[in-house]
Amino acid sequence: MVRMVVEFAIRWLILALAVWVAAWLIPGIHLADTQSTLAVALVLGLLNLFVKPILVLLSLPITILTLGLFLIVINTLLLLAGEWLIQEFTDFQFAIDGFLSALLGAIVISIVSFIVTRFVNAGRIARRIT
């Protein structure tokens, strides 16, 4: 149980780093502070865990037809959904100026998460800690 919590925390921090990099690189993504970054990463992580598999399954034909490129659109929509949830239900400051900023942000978040995850093996670290 402890191992799963440590692994979740590591993955959450990787996603938070990716969100921060996206906000730093993309002028249309605005984050107020560290707490907002962590909240956005938590919301995005939960959306990716529960909503993304359903969207991927429902859009499987178009994803196959576009050779997987439609997954970028799904990630963009999840980022916009995360922005809406943060703005609607919390006091954290997170804003995206438009679809293009969200699209670029989703691409940056995916790339940064992929690269950092390749260097940081959350499962191995969790086993060493516990």
Secondary structure, 3 states (H helix, E strand, C coil): CHHHHHHHHHHHHHHHHHHHHHHHHCCCEEECCHHHHHHHHHHHHHHHHHCHHHHHHHCHHHHHHCCCCHHHHHHHHHHHHHHHHHHHHCCCCEEECCHHHHHHHHHHHHHHHHHHHHHCCHHHHHHHHC
